[in-house]
Amino acid sequence: MGAISPMHLLVVALVVVVVFGSKRLPDTARALGKSMRIMKSETTAMKSDGKKPGEGADAEPAVAPRVIQPAPGESEAARPVDEPRGSAQG
């Protein structure tokens, strides 16, 4: 009684054809397939993000030196910030 029979699937397919039309179904299926491929590739990229060979989980990330940027119109170049070695911000 609660199982999906082939008759139910046929009725659903008929309703889809009536609602979308037979001309738009191939384009809709193509767009759906393209979206699924993009989602799969993005998921794979997210899983492999940050997993580079030779890099351990306990390795500290490299910290770039902090620099003060000049204001627009100022003639001086950017200069580094002198920070004490013991302080960790961020």
PyMOL Python script that loads the backbone (N, CA, C, O; Angstrom):
from pymol import cmd

cmd.read_pdbstr("""\
ATOM      1  N   MET A   1       0.810  -1.189   0.000  1.00  0.00           N
ATOM      2  CA  MET A   1       0.000   0.000   0.000  1.00  0.00           C
ATOM      3  C   MET A   1       0.855   1.256   0.000  1.00  0.00           C
ATOM      4  O   MET A   1       0.539   2.206  -0.716  1.00  0.00           O
ATOM      5  N   GLY A   2       1.951   1.290   0.796  1.00  0.00           N
ATOM      6  CA  GLY A   2       2.773   2.480   0.883  1.00  0.00           C
ATOM      7  C   GLY A   2       3.911   2.504  -0.126  1.00  0.00           C
ATOM      8  O   GLY A   2       4.631   3.498  -0.215  1.00  0.00           O
ATOM      9  N   ALA A   3       4.087   1.428  -0.889  1.00  0.00           N
ATOM     10  CA  ALA A   3       5.185   1.363  -1.845  1.00  0.00           C
ATOM     11  C   ALA A   3       4.844   2.134  -3.119  1.00  0.00           C
ATOM     12  O   ALA A   3       3.677   2.298  -3.475  1.00  0.00           O
ATOM     13  N   ILE A   4       5.886   2.596  -3.789  1.00  0.00           N
ATOM     14  CA  ILE A   4       5.686   3.314  -5.060  1.00  0.00           C
ATOM     15  C   ILE A   4       5.614   2.280  -6.171  1.00  0.00           C
ATOM     16  O   ILE A   4       6.545   1.499  -6.368  1.00  0.00           O
ATOM     17  N   SER A   5       4.529   2.281  -6.877  1.00  0.00           N
ATOM     18  CA  SER A   5       4.351   1.327  -7.971  1.00  0.00           C
ATOM     19  C   SER A   5       4.722   1.995  -9.292  1.00  0.00           C
ATOM     20  O   SER A   5       4.845   3.218  -9.352  1.00  0.00           O
ATOM     21  N   PRO A   6       4.901   1.206 -10.346  1.00  0.00           N
ATOM     22  CA  PRO A   6       5.196   1.774 -11.665  1.00  0.00           C
ATOM     23  C   PRO A   6       4.090   2.718 -12.159  1.00  0.00           C
ATOM     24  O   PRO A   6       4.362   3.648 -12.917  1.00  0.00           O
ATOM     25  N   MET A   7       2.871   2.482 -11.737  1.00  0.00           N
ATOM     26  CA  MET A   7       1.773   3.367 -12.133  1.00  0.00           C
ATOM     27  C   MET A   7       1.962   4.756 -11.531  1.00  0.00           C
ATOM     28  O   MET A   7       1.681   5.758 -12.188  1.00  0.00           O
ATOM     29  N   HIS A   8       2.440   4.824 -10.279  1.00  0.00           N
ATOM     30  CA  HIS A   8       2.700   6.124  -9.655  1.00  0.00           C
ATOM     31  C   HIS A   8       3.781   6.885 -10.422  1.00  0.00           C
ATOM     32  O   HIS A   8       3.647   8.083 -10.669  1.00  0.00           O
ATOM     33  N   LEU A   9       4.857   6.181 -10.798  1.00  0.00           N
ATOM     34  CA  LEU A   9       5.936   6.808 -11.543  1.00  0.00           C
ATOM     35  C   LEU A   9       5.462   7.308 -12.905  1.00  0.00           C
ATOM     36  O   LEU A   9       5.885   8.370 -13.360  1.00  0.00           O
ATOM     37  N   LEU A  10       4.597   6.556 -13.548  1.00  0.00           N
ATOM     38  CA  LEU A  10       4.045   6.965 -14.833  1.00  0.00           C
ATOM     39  C   LEU A  10       3.205   8.232 -14.701  1.00  0.00           C
ATOM     40  O   LEU A  10       3.281   9.125 -15.545  1.00  0.00           O
ATOM     41  N   VAL A  11       2.415   8.306 -13.650  1.00  0.00           N
ATOM     42  CA  VAL A  11       1.594   9.502 -13.414  1.00  0.00           C
ATOM     43  C   VAL A  11       2.492  10.715 -13.147  1.00  0.00           C
ATOM     44  O   VAL A  11       2.225  11.802 -13.660  1.00  0.00           O
ATOM     45  N   VAL A  12       3.542  10.544 -12.357  1.00  0.00           N
ATOM     46  CA  VAL A  12       4.462  11.648 -12.073  1.00  0.00           C
ATOM     47  C   VAL A  12       5.152  12.102 -13.357  1.00  0.00           C
ATOM     48  O   VAL A  12       5.270  13.304 -13.595  1.00  0.00           O
ATOM     49  N   ALA A  13       5.605  11.171 -14.182  1.00  0.00           N
ATOM     50  CA  ALA A  13       6.248  11.520 -15.452  1.00  0.00           C
ATOM     51  C   ALA A  13       5.283  12.273 -16.362  1.00  0.00           C
ATOM     52  O   ALA A  13       5.681  13.239 -17.013  1.00  0.00           O
ATOM     53  N   LEU A  14       4.037  11.851 -16.416  1.00  0.00           N
ATOM     54  CA  LEU A  14       3.038  12.521 -17.239  1.00  0.00           C
ATOM     55  C   LEU A  14       2.799  13.954 -16.755  1.00  0.00           C
ATOM     56  O   LEU A  14       2.692  14.875 -17.564  1.00  0.00           O
ATOM     57  N   VAL A  15       2.715  14.137 -15.439  1.00  0.00           N
ATOM     58  CA  VAL A  15       2.512  15.472 -14.882  1.00  0.00           C
ATOM     59  C   VAL A  15       3.708  16.369 -15.209  1.00  0.00           C
ATOM     60  O   VAL A  15       3.519  17.542 -15.534  1.00  0.00           O
ATOM     61  N   VAL A  16       4.928  15.847 -15.132  1.00  0.00           N
ATOM     62  CA  VAL A  16       6.126  16.631 -15.447  1.00  0.00           C
ATOM     63  C   VAL A  16       6.110  17.064 -16.905  1.00  0.00           C
ATOM     64  O   VAL A  16       6.437  18.211 -17.208  1.00  0.00           O
ATOM     65  N   VAL A  17       5.739  16.175 -17.808  1.00  0.00           N
ATOM     66  CA  VAL A  17       5.679  16.512 -19.240  1.00  0.00           C
ATOM     67  C   VAL A  17       4.618  17.577 -19.485  1.00  0.00           C
ATOM     68  O   VAL A  17       4.837  18.495 -20.275  1.00  0.00           O
ATOM     69  N   VAL A  18       3.489  17.468 -18.828  1.00  0.00           N
ATOM     70  CA  VAL A  18       2.421  18.455 -19.015  1.00  0.00           C
ATOM     71  C   VAL A  18       2.831  19.818 -18.456  1.00  0.00           C
ATOM     72  O   VAL A  18       2.567  20.848 -19.077  1.00  0.00           O
ATOM     73  N   VAL A  19       3.471  19.829 -17.290  1.00  0.00           N
ATOM     74  CA  VAL A  19       3.840  21.106 -16.663  1.00  0.00           C
ATOM     75  C   VAL A  19       4.980  21.787 -17.422  1.00  0.00           C
ATOM     76  O   VAL A  19       4.888  22.979 -17.716  1.00  0.00           O
ATOM     77  N   PHE A  20       6.044  21.062 -17.742  1.00  0.00           N
ATOM     78  CA  PHE A  20       7.202  21.679 -18.367  1.00  0.00           C
ATOM     79  C   PHE A  20       7.130  21.699 -19.890  1.00  0.00           C
ATOM     80  O   PHE A  20       7.751  22.557 -20.517  1.00  0.00           O
ATOM     81  N   GLY A  21       6.415  20.811 -20.476  1.00  0.00           N
ATOM     82  CA  GLY A  21       6.369  20.734 -21.934  1.00  0.00           C
ATOM     83  C   GLY A  21       7.500  19.879 -22.455  1.00  0.00           C
ATOM     84  O   GLY A  21       8.572  19.818 -21.852  1.00  0.00           O
ATOM     85  N   SER A  22       7.267  19.225 -23.565  1.00  0.00           N
ATOM     86  CA  SER A  22       8.264  18.298 -24.102  1.00  0.00           C
ATOM     87  C   SER A  22       9.465  19.028 -24.696  1.00  0.00           C
ATOM     88  O   SER A  22      10.540  18.438 -24.810  1.00  0.00           O
ATOM     89  N   LYS A  23       9.311  20.285 -25.076  1.00  0.00           N
ATOM     90  CA  LYS A  23      10.435  21.025 -25.657  1.00  0.00           C
ATOM     91  C   LYS A  23      11.412  21.513 -24.594  1.00  0.00           C
ATOM     92  O   LYS A  23      12.603  21.637 -24.881  1.00  0.00           O
ATOM     93  N   ARG A  24      10.957  21.790 -23.393  1.00  0.00           N
ATOM     94  CA  ARG A  24      11.826  22.320 -22.344  1.00  0.00           C
ATOM     95  C   ARG A  24      12.467  21.233 -21.499  1.00  0.00           C
ATOM     96  O   ARG A  24      13.414  21.517 -20.767  1.00  0.00           O
ATOM     97  N   LEU A  25      11.986  20.001 -21.574  1.00  0.00           N
ATOM     98  CA  LEU A  25      12.538  18.932 -20.747  1.00  0.00           C
ATOM     99  C   LEU A  25      14.021  18.649 -21.008  1.00  0.00           C
ATOM    100  O   LEU A  25      14.768  18.508 -20.040  1.00  0.00           O
ATOM    101  N   PRO A  26      14.492  18.558 -22.265  1.00  0.00           N
ATOM    102  CA  PRO A  26      15.929  18.307 -22.470  1.00  0.00           C
ATOM    103  C   PRO A  26      16.802  19.430 -21.904  1.00  0.00           C
ATOM    104  O   PRO A  26      17.849  19.160 -21.315  1.00  0.00           O
ATOM    105  N   ASP A  27      16.381  20.684 -22.076  1.00  0.00           N
ATOM    106  CA  ASP A  27      17.154  21.801 -21.537  1.00  0.00           C
ATOM    107  C   ASP A  27      17.181  21.779 -20.016  1.00  0.00           C
ATOM    108  O   ASP A  27      18.211  22.067 -19.406  1.00  0.00           O
ATOM    109  N   THR A  28      16.061  21.441 -19.409  1.00  0.00           N
ATOM    110  CA  THR A  28      15.984  21.365 -17.954  1.00  0.00           C
ATOM    111  C   THR A  28      16.868  20.235 -17.427  1.00  0.00           C
ATOM    112  O   THR A  28      17.570  20.410 -16.431  1.00  0.00           O
ATOM    113  N   ALA A  29      16.839  19.090 -18.085  1.00  0.00           N
ATOM    114  CA  ALA A  29      17.678  17.959 -17.670  1.00  0.00           C
ATOM    115  C   ALA A  29      19.154  18.290 -17.850  1.00  0.00           C
ATOM    116  O   ALA A  29      19.976  17.919 -17.013  1.00  0.00           O
ATOM    117  N   ARG A  30      19.500  18.982 -18.929  1.00  0.00           N
ATOM    118  CA  ARG A  30      20.888  19.368 -19.163  1.00  0.00           C
ATOM    119  C   ARG A  30      21.373  20.336 -18.084  1.00  0.00           C
ATOM    120  O   ARG A  30      22.485  20.193 -17.575  1.00  0.00           O
ATOM    121  N   ALA A  31      20.553  21.308 -17.741  1.00  0.00           N
ATOM    122  CA  ALA A  31      20.923  22.272 -16.702  1.00  0.00           C
ATOM    123  C   ALA A  31      21.061  21.588 -15.341  1.00  0.00           C
ATOM    124  O   ALA A  31      21.961  21.920 -14.569  1.00  0.00           O
ATOM    125  N   LEU A  32      20.189  20.650 -15.049  1.00  0.00           N
ATOM    126  CA  LEU A  32      20.263  19.912 -13.796  1.00  0.00           C
ATOM    127  C   LEU A  32      21.543  19.085 -13.727  1.00  0.00           C
ATOM    128  O   LEU A  32      22.204  19.052 -12.689  1.00  0.00           O
ATOM    129  N   GLY A  33      21.896  18.420 -14.819  1.00  0.00           N
ATOM    130  CA  GLY A  33      23.129  17.631 -14.865  1.00  0.00           C
ATOM    131  C   GLY A  33      24.363  18.499 -14.701  1.00  0.00           C
ATOM    132  O   GLY A  33      25.305  18.122 -14.004  1.00  0.00           O
ATOM    133  N   LYS A  34      24.363  19.662 -15.340  1.00  0.00           N
ATOM    134  CA  LYS A  34      25.496  20.584 -15.224  1.00  0.00           C
ATOM    135  C   LYS A  34      25.637  21.080 -13.789  1.00  0.00           C
ATOM    136  O   LYS A  34      26.747  21.167 -13.263  1.00  0.00           O
ATOM    137  N   SER A  35      24.523  21.401 -13.164  1.00  0.00           N
ATOM    138  CA  SER A  35      24.556  21.857 -11.770  1.00  0.00           C
ATOM    139  C   SER A  35      25.074  20.767 -10.848  1.00  0.00           C
ATOM    140  O   SER A  35      25.830  21.049  -9.918  1.00  0.00           O
ATOM    141  N   MET A  36      24.682  19.540 -11.091  1.00  0.00           N
ATOM    142  CA  MET A  36      25.149  18.429 -10.255  1.00  0.00           C
ATOM    143  C   MET A  36      26.649  18.204 -10.434  1.00  0.00           C
ATOM    144  O   MET A  36      27.342  17.914  -9.459  1.00  0.00           O
ATOM    145  N   ARG A  37      27.173  18.332 -11.674  1.00  0.00           N
ATOM    146  CA  ARG A  37      28.608  18.196 -11.904  1.00  0.00           C
ATOM    147  C   ARG A  37      29.386  19.287 -11.185  1.00  0.00           C
ATOM    148  O   ARG A  37      30.428  19.017 -10.586  1.00  0.00           O
ATOM    149  N   ILE A  38      28.885  20.526 -11.241  1.00  0.00           N
ATOM    150  CA  ILE A  38      29.552  21.636 -10.561  1.00  0.00           C
ATOM    151  C   ILE A  38      29.570  21.401  -9.059  1.00  0.00           C
ATOM    152  O   ILE A  38      30.589  21.616  -8.404  1.00  0.00           O
ATOM    153  N   MET A  39      28.439  20.959  -8.516  1.00  0.00           N
ATOM    154  CA  MET A  39      28.366  20.714  -7.082  1.00  0.00           C
ATOM    155  C   MET A  39      29.335  19.598  -6.671  1.00  0.00           C
ATOM    156  O   MET A  39      29.977  19.690  -5.624  1.00  0.00           O
ATOM    157  N   LYS A  40      29.441  18.561  -7.481  1.00  0.00           N
ATOM    158  CA  LYS A  40      30.344  17.461  -7.181  1.00  0.00           C
ATOM    159  C   LYS A  40      31.799  17.929  -7.208  1.00  0.00           C
ATOM    160  O   LYS A  40      32.581  17.561  -6.332  1.00  0.00           O
ATOM    161  N   SER A  41      32.166  18.734  -8.203  1.00  0.00           N
ATOM    162  CA  SER A  41      33.548  19.195  -8.278  1.00  0.00           C
ATOM    163  C   SER A  41      33.878  20.149  -7.136  1.00  0.00           C
ATOM    164  O   SER A  41      34.992  20.115  -6.614  1.00  0.00           O
ATOM    165  N   GLU A  42      32.939  20.995  -6.738  1.00  0.00           N
ATOM    166  CA  GLU A  42      33.163  21.905  -5.621  1.00  0.00           C
ATOM    167  C   GLU A  42      33.278  21.133  -4.304  1.00  0.00           C
ATOM    168  O   GLU A  42      34.095  21.482  -3.451  1.00  0.00           O
ATOM    169  N   THR A  43      32.477  20.100  -4.138  1.00  0.00           N
ATOM    170  CA  THR A  43      32.556  19.273  -2.934  1.00  0.00           C
ATOM    171  C   THR A  43      33.907  18.575  -2.856  1.00  0.00           C
ATOM    172  O   THR A  43      34.515  18.516  -1.787  1.00  0.00           O
ATOM    173  N   THR A  44      34.376  18.049  -3.976  1.00  0.00           N
ATOM    174  CA  THR A  44      35.679  17.400  -4.022  1.00  0.00           C
ATOM    175  C   THR A  44      36.788  18.395  -3.705  1.00  0.00           C
ATOM    176  O   THR A  44      37.731  18.069  -2.984  1.00  0.00           O
ATOM    177  N   ALA A  45      36.676  19.607  -4.241  1.00  0.00           N
ATOM    178  CA  ALA A  45      37.683  20.631  -3.981  1.00  0.00           C
ATOM    179  C   ALA A  45      37.693  21.036  -2.515  1.00  0.00           C
ATOM    180  O   ALA A  45      38.758  21.273  -1.945  1.00  0.00           O
ATOM    181  N   MET A  46      36.519  21.116  -1.902  1.00  0.00           N
ATOM    182  CA  MET A  46      36.450  21.481  -0.486  1.00  0.00           C
ATOM    183  C   MET A  46      37.062  20.394   0.388  1.00  0.00           C
ATOM    184  O   MET A  46      37.711  20.694   1.390  1.00  0.00           O
ATOM    185  N   LYS A  47      36.858  19.125   0.012  1.00  0.00           N
ATOM    186  CA  LYS A  47      37.420  18.025   0.796  1.00  0.00           C
ATOM    187  C   LYS A  47      38.939  18.008   0.707  1.00  0.00           C
ATOM    188  O   LYS A  47      39.614  17.724   1.696  1.00  0.00           O
ATOM    189  N   SER A  48      39.485  18.312  -0.474  1.00  0.00           N
ATOM    190  CA  SER A  48      40.928  18.263  -0.653  1.00  0.00           C
ATOM    191  C   SER A  48      41.600  19.591  -0.316  1.00  0.00           C
ATOM    192  O   SER A  48      42.827  19.677  -0.365  1.00  0.00           O
ATOM    193  N   ASP A  49      40.850  20.611   0.018  1.00  0.00           N
ATOM    194  CA  ASP A  49      41.404  21.920   0.342  1.00  0.00           C
ATOM    195  C   ASP A  49      42.223  21.834   1.624  1.00  0.00           C
ATOM    196  O   ASP A  49      41.728  21.376   2.654  1.00  0.00           O
ATOM    197  N   GLY A  50      43.465  22.272   1.558  1.00  0.00           N
ATOM    198  CA  GLY A  50      44.306  22.265   2.738  1.00  0.00           C
ATOM    199  C   GLY A  50      45.059  20.980   2.968  1.00  0.00           C
ATOM    200  O   GLY A  50      45.867  20.905   3.894  1.00  0.00           O
ATOM    201  N   LYS A  51      44.828  19.979   2.172  1.00  0.00           N
ATOM    202  CA  LYS A  51      45.534  18.705   2.330  1.00  0.00           C
ATOM    203  C   LYS A  51      46.654  18.624   1.294  1.00  0.00           C
ATOM    204  O   LYS A  51      46.516  17.956   0.269  1.00  0.00           O
ATOM    205  N   LYS A  52      47.762  19.309   1.569  1.00  0.00           N
ATOM    206  CA  LYS A  52      48.901  19.291   0.658  1.00  0.00           C
ATOM    207  C   LYS A  52      49.902  18.259   1.152  1.00  0.00           C
ATOM    208  O   LYS A  52      50.035  18.071   2.361  1.00  0.00           O
ATOM    209  N   PRO A  53      50.608  17.584   0.254  1.00  0.00           N
ATOM    210  CA  PRO A  53      51.580  16.586   0.672  1.00  0.00           C
ATOM    211  C   PRO A  53      52.718  17.214   1.468  1.00  0.00           C
ATOM    212  O   PRO A  53      53.185  18.303   1.136  1.00  0.00           O
ATOM    213  N   GLY A  54      53.164  16.525   2.522  1.00  0.00           N
ATOM    214  CA  GLY A  54      54.266  17.002   3.334  1.00  0.00           C
ATOM    215  C   GLY A  54      53.864  18.008   4.394  1.00  0.00           C
ATOM    216  O   GLY A  54      54.714  18.474   5.152  1.00  0.00           O
ATOM    217  N   GLU A  55      52.614  18.347   4.462  1.00  0.00           N
ATOM    218  CA  GLU A  55      52.158  19.331   5.444  1.00  0.00           C
ATOM    219  C   GLU A  55      51.397  18.601   6.537  1.00  0.00           C
ATOM    220  O   GLU A  55      50.370  17.977   6.268  1.00  0.00           O
ATOM    221  N   GLY A  56      51.894  18.672   7.774  1.00  0.00           N
ATOM    222  CA  GLY A  56      51.259  17.983   8.884  1.00  0.00           C
ATOM    223  C   GLY A  56      50.157  18.822   9.491  1.00  0.00           C
ATOM    224  O   GLY A  56      50.056  20.020   9.226  1.00  0.00           O
ATOM    225  N   ALA A  57      49.335  18.192  10.305  1.00  0.00           N
ATOM    226  CA  ALA A  57      48.237  18.902  10.947  1.00  0.00           C
ATOM    227  C   ALA A  57      48.732  19.816  12.053  1.00  0.00           C
ATOM    228  O   ALA A  57      48.071  20.797  12.392  1.00  0.00           O
ATOM    229  N   ASP A  58      49.927  19.492  12.637  1.00  0.00           N
ATOM    230  CA  ASP A  58      50.428  20.294  13.744  1.00  0.00           C
ATOM    231  C   ASP A  58      51.380  21.398  13.288  1.00  0.00           C
ATOM    232  O   ASP A  58      51.921  22.114  14.131  1.00  0.00           O
ATOM    233  N   ALA A  59      51.602  21.557  11.990  1.00  0.00           N
ATOM    234  CA  ALA A  59      52.492  22.591  11.491  1.00  0.00           C
ATOM    235  C   ALA A  59      51.846  23.970  11.644  1.00  0.00           C
ATOM    236  O   ALA A  59      50.647  24.142  11.419  1.00  0.00           O
ATOM    237  N   GLU A  60      52.678  24.958  12.036  1.00  0.00           N
ATOM    238  CA  GLU A  60      52.167  26.312  12.208  1.00  0.00           C
ATOM    239  C   GLU A  60      52.097  27.002  10.853  1.00  0.00           C
ATOM    240  O   GLU A  60      53.003  26.846  10.035  1.00  0.00           O
ATOM    241  N   PRO A  61      51.044  27.755  10.606  1.00  0.00           N
ATOM    242  CA  PRO A  61      50.951  28.465   9.343  1.00  0.00           C
ATOM    243  C   PRO A  61      51.966  29.604   9.300  1.00  0.00           C
ATOM    244  O   PRO A  61      52.265  30.214  10.327  1.00  0.00           O
ATOM    245  N   ALA A  62      52.487  29.885   8.123  1.00  0.00           N
ATOM    246  CA  ALA A  62      53.437  30.973   7.959  1.00  0.00           C
ATOM    247  C   ALA A  62      52.706  32.299   8.106  1.00  0.00           C
ATOM    248  O   ALA A  62      51.624  32.488   7.550  1.00  0.00           O
ATOM    249  N   VAL A  63      53.309  33.220   8.864  1.00  0.00           N
ATOM    250  CA  VAL A  63      52.686  34.510   9.105  1.00  0.00           C
ATOM    251  C   VAL A  63      53.425  35.559   8.294  1.00  0.00           C
ATOM    252  O   VAL A  63      54.641  35.706   8.418  1.00  0.00           O
ATOM    253  N   ALA A  64      52.699  36.280   7.472  1.00  0.00           N
ATOM    254  CA  ALA A  64      53.292  37.340   6.675  1.00  0.00           C
ATOM    255  C   ALA A  64      53.529  38.558   7.552  1.00  0.00           C
ATOM    256  O   ALA A  64      52.740  38.821   8.460  1.00  0.00           O
ATOM    257  N   PRO A  65      54.599  39.310   7.303  1.00  0.00           N
ATOM    258  CA  PRO A  65      54.843  40.503   8.105  1.00  0.00           C
ATOM    259  C   PRO A  65      53.757  41.548   7.868  1.00  0.00           C
ATOM    260  O   PRO A  65      53.271  41.722   6.750  1.00  0.00           O
ATOM    261  N   ARG A  66      53.392  42.235   8.943  1.00  0.00           N
ATOM    262  CA  ARG A  66      52.356  43.255   8.841  1.00  0.00           C
ATOM    263  C   ARG A  66      52.965  44.529   8.290  1.00  0.00           C
ATOM    264  O   ARG A  66      54.096  44.876   8.630  1.00  0.00           O
ATOM    265  N   VAL A  67      52.228  45.227   7.446  1.00  0.00           N
ATOM    266  CA  VAL A  67      52.711  46.434   6.786  1.00  0.00           C
ATOM    267  C   VAL A  67      51.649  47.517   6.901  1.00  0.00           C
ATOM    268  O   VAL A  67      50.455  47.251   6.760  1.00  0.00           O
ATOM    269  N   ILE A  68      52.099  48.744   7.159  1.00  0.00           N
ATOM    270  CA  ILE A  68      51.185  49.888   7.178  1.00  0.00           C
ATOM    271  C   ILE A  68      51.147  50.458   5.768  1.00  0.00           C
ATOM    272  O   ILE A  68      52.179  50.846   5.221  1.00  0.00           O
ATOM    273  N   GLN A  69      49.970  50.507   5.189  1.00  0.00           N
ATOM    274  CA  GLN A  69      49.804  51.029   3.839  1.00  0.00           C
ATOM    275  C   GLN A  69      49.695  52.548   3.882  1.00  0.00           C
ATOM    276  O   GLN A  69      49.056  53.091   4.783  1.00  0.00           O
ATOM    277  N   PRO A  70      50.310  53.249   2.919  1.00  0.00           N
ATOM    278  CA  PRO A  70      50.203  54.704   2.902  1.00  0.00           C
ATOM    279  C   PRO A  70      48.802  55.149   2.499  1.00  0.00           C
ATOM    280  O   PRO A  70      48.088  54.435   1.795  1.00  0.00           O
ATOM    281  N   ALA A  71      48.425  56.332   2.953  1.00  0.00           N
ATOM    282  CA  ALA A  71      47.135  56.895   2.589  1.00  0.00           C
ATOM    283  C   ALA A  71      47.181  57.340   1.130  1.00  0.00           C
ATOM    284  O   ALA A  71      48.261  57.617   0.607  1.00  0.00           O
ATOM    285  N   PRO A  72      46.027  57.413   0.465  1.00  0.00           N
ATOM    286  CA  PRO A  72      46.014  57.884  -0.925  1.00  0.00           C
ATOM    287  C   PRO A  72      46.589  59.293  -1.002  1.00  0.00           C
ATOM    288  O   PRO A  72      46.225  60.166  -0.214  1.00  0.00           O
ATOM    289  N   GLY A  73      47.489  59.507  -1.955  1.00  0.00           N
ATOM    290  CA  GLY A  73      48.101  60.807  -2.138  1.00  0.00           C
ATOM    291  C   GLY A  73      49.368  60.991  -1.325  1.00  0.00           C
ATOM    292  O   GLY A  73      50.058  61.995  -1.504  1.00  0.00           O
ATOM    293  N   GLU A  74      49.701  60.064  -0.440  1.00  0.00           N
ATOM    294  CA  GLU A  74      50.895  60.161   0.386  1.00  0.00           C
ATOM    295  C   GLU A  74      52.096  59.672  -0.428  1.00  0.00           C
ATOM    296  O   GLU A  74      52.001  58.671  -1.139  1.00  0.00           O
ATOM    297  N   SER A  75      53.216  60.376  -0.322  1.00  0.00           N
ATOM    298  CA  SER A  75      54.371  60.048  -1.155  1.00  0.00           C
ATOM    299  C   SER A  75      55.233  58.930  -0.574  1.00  0.00           C
ATOM    300  O   SER A  75      56.006  58.321  -1.314  1.00  0.00           O
ATOM    301  N   GLU A  76      55.131  58.641   0.713  1.00  0.00           N
ATOM    302  CA  GLU A  76      55.944  57.597   1.326  1.00  0.00           C
ATOM    303  C   GLU A  76      55.440  56.207   0.936  1.00  0.00           C
ATOM    304  O   GLU A  76      54.251  56.014   0.683  1.00  0.00           O
ATOM    305  N   ALA A  77      56.344  55.262   0.891  1.00  0.00           N
ATOM    306  CA  ALA A  77      55.985  53.871   0.568  1.00  0.00           C
ATOM    307  C   ALA A  77      55.482  53.168   1.830  1.00  0.00           C
ATOM    308  O   ALA A  77      55.576  53.706   2.933  1.00  0.00           O
ATOM    309  N   ALA A  78      54.959  51.984   1.653  1.00  0.00           N
ATOM    310  CA  ALA A  78      54.490  51.196   2.793  1.00  0.00           C
ATOM    311  C   ALA A  78      55.669  50.844   3.676  1.00  0.00           C
ATOM    312  O   ALA A  78      56.771  50.618   3.177  1.00  0.00           O
ATOM    313  N   ARG A  79      55.452  50.795   4.988  1.00  0.00           N
ATOM    314  CA  ARG A  79      56.534  50.495   5.922  1.00  0.00           C
ATOM    315  C   ARG A  79      56.094  49.363   6.846  1.00  0.00           C
ATOM    316  O   ARG A  79      54.916  49.251   7.188  1.00  0.00           O
ATOM    317  N   PRO A  80      57.058  48.521   7.249  1.00  0.00           N
ATOM    318  CA  PRO A  80      56.712  47.393   8.129  1.00  0.00           C
ATOM    319  C   PRO A  80      56.395  47.866   9.542  1.00  0.00           C
ATOM    320  O   PRO A  80      56.824  48.938   9.970  1.00  0.00           O
ATOM    321  N   VAL A  81      55.647  47.056  10.241  1.00  0.00           N
ATOM    322  CA  VAL A  81      55.264  47.337  11.621  1.00  0.00           C
ATOM    323  C   VAL A  81      56.204  46.573  12.543  1.00  0.00           C
ATOM    324  O   VAL A  81      56.394  45.369  12.371  1.00  0.00           O
ATOM    325  N   ASP A  82      56.791  47.253  13.511  1.00  0.00           N
ATOM    326  CA  ASP A  82      57.646  46.602  14.485  1.00  0.00           C
ATOM    327  C   ASP A  82      56.786  46.083  15.622  1.00  0.00           C
ATOM    328  O   ASP A  82      56.172  46.865  16.348  1.00  0.00           O
ATOM    329  N   GLU A  83      56.738  44.762  15.781  1.00  0.00           N
ATOM    330  CA  GLU A  83      55.965  44.154  16.849  1.00  0.00           C
ATOM    331  C   GLU A  83      56.884  43.337  17.736  1.00  0.00           C
ATOM    332  O   GLU A  83      57.856  42.761  17.247  1.00  0.00           O
ATOM    333  N   PRO A  84      56.601  43.276  19.022  1.00  0.00           N
ATOM    334  CA  PRO A  84      57.396  42.412  19.899  1.00  0.00           C
ATOM    335  C   PRO A  84      57.242  40.951  19.480  1.00  0.00           C
ATOM    336  O   PRO A  84      56.163  40.544  19.047  1.00  0.00           O
ATOM    337  N   ARG A  85      58.285  40.174  19.600  1.00  0.00           N
ATOM    338  CA  ARG A  85      58.249  38.774  19.164  1.00  0.00           C
ATOM    339  C   ARG A  85      57.340  37.903  20.000  1.00  0.00           C
ATOM    340  O   ARG A  85      56.822  36.910  19.489  1.00  0.00           O
ATOM    341  N   GLY A  86      57.124  38.224  21.258  1.00  0.00           N
ATOM    342  CA  GLY A  86      56.335  37.386  22.148  1.00  0.00           C
ATOM    343  C   GLY A  86      54.838  37.525  21.978  1.00  0.00           C
ATOM    344  O   GLY A  86      54.099  36.647  22.422  1.00  0.00           O
ATOM    345  N   SER A  87      54.358  38.592  21.355  1.00  0.00           N
ATOM    346  CA  SER A  87      52.914  38.798  21.252  1.00  0.00           C
ATOM    347  C   SER A  87      52.362  38.116  20.015  1.00  0.00           C
ATOM    348  O   SER A  87      52.962  38.161  18.941  1.00  0.00           O
ATOM    349  N   ALA A  88      51.236  37.497  20.178  1.00  0.00           N
ATOM    350  CA  ALA A  88      50.550  36.834  19.065  1.00  0.00           C
ATOM    351  C   ALA A  88      49.164  37.433  18.957  1.00  0.00           C
ATOM    352  O   ALA A  88      48.374  37.363  19.899  1.00  0.00           O
ATOM    353  N   GLN A  89      48.869  38.017  17.822  1.00  0.00           N
ATOM    354  CA  GLN A  89      47.554  38.618  17.608  1.00  0.00           C
ATOM    355  C   GLN A  89      46.867  37.839  16.497  1.00  0.00           C
ATOM    356  O   GLN A  89      47.498  37.286  15.596  1.00  0.00           O
ATOM    357  N   GLY A  90      45.532  37.822  16.607  1.00  0.00           N
ATOM    358  CA  GLY A  90      44.827  37.336  15.499  1.00  0.00           C
ATOM    359  C   GLY A  90      44.056  36.151  15.607  1.00  0.00           C
ATOM    360  O   GLY A  90      43.438  35.726  14.631  1.00  0.00           O
TER     361      GLY A  90
END
""", "prot")
cmd.dss("prot")
cmd.show_as("cartoon", "prot")
cmd.util.cbc("prot")
cmd.orient("prot")
